[in-house]
């Protein structure tokens, strides 16, 4: 992958992350915020924090000044940031389901939030594949393994994800 391709892929990741943030903020509508005000604000902060961490990690990964060790660390951080975002979304989905089942929020609000979270999770799955592609193009692995279980989705694997990439 040449520098132009790397730059284009990194820009695509940044654009997708920004789109998630805008979509999340716009779609997390006032009735939901009113029904779950404290939770909604905490969720918003945590989602934003995970997105910012992913942005920063991708920037470090694609930095021309970065050495192999820095890029390795940035690649690991980018993968972990996307895992954290996925876990954050799964946690929100579970809490929304519980609140809806307990009658704390109307079913229309719960359904809208679930739809929003499902849409964002689909984009996160795409970003995770892009980040893996970016890592593999910028850092030479000497060995790596990915394992999956039940739950979160990363790189197309469902579950408790363990990612180990060994670099020079």
C-alpha positions, 0 to 999 in steps of 0.5 A, spaced: 500 500 500 503 506 497 502 513 502 497 515 498 492 509 499 494 509 506 492 517 507 486 515 503 484 509 508 486 514 514 482 519 511 476 514 510 476 512 517 476 519 520 470 521 516 467 514 518 468 516 526 466 523 525 459 521 521 458 516 527 459 522 532 454 526 528 449 521 527 449 519 534 448 526 537 443 528 532 439 521 533 439 521 540 433 525 540 430 529 546 425 524 549 430 519 550 435 524 553 429 526 558 427 519 559 435 517 561 438 524 562 444 522 566 445 515 562 444 519 556 450 524 558 454 519 560 454 515 554 455 521 550 461 522 553 464 515 553 462 514 546 465 521 544 472 519 548 472 512 544 471 516 538 477 521 540 481 515 542 480 512 535 482 518 531 488 520 535 491 513 534 489 513 527 493 519 526 499 516 530 499 510 526 499 514 520 504 519 522 510 519 517 515 521 523 513 515 527 518 509 528 516 502 528 515 501 535 510 507 535 506 505 530 506 498 533 503 501 539 498 506 535 496 500 531 494 496 538 491 503 541 487 504 534 484 496 535 483 497 542 479 504 541 475 500 536 474 495 541 472 500 546 467 503 542 464 497 540 463 495 547 460 501 549 455 501 544 453 494 546 453 496 554 448 502 551 444 497 547 443 492 554 441 498 558 436 501 553 433 494 553 433 493 560 430 500 561 425 498 556 423 492 559 422 495 566 418 500 563 423 506 564 422 508 557 417 508 552 418 502 547 418 507 541 424 511 544 427 504 546 426 502 539 429 508 536 435 507 540 436 500 539 436 502 531 441 507 532 446 503 536 445 497 531 446 502 525 453 505 529 455 498 530 455 496 523 459 502 521 464 500 527 465 493 524 467 496 517 472 501 521 475 495 525 476 492 518 479 498 515 484 499 521 486 492 521 488 493 513 491 500 515 495 496 521 497 491 516 500 496 511 504 500 515 507 495 520 510 489 519 508 483 523 512 478 526 506 474 528 499 475 530 493 472 532 485 474 533 481 470 537 473 470 538 468 468 543 461 471 544 459 478 545 462 484 541 464 484 534 471 486 531 474 484 524 468 479 523 469 475 530 463 475 535 465 475 542 470 476 547 475 479 542 483 478 544 487 481 539 495 480 539 499 482 533 507 482 534 511 487 531 519 488 530 
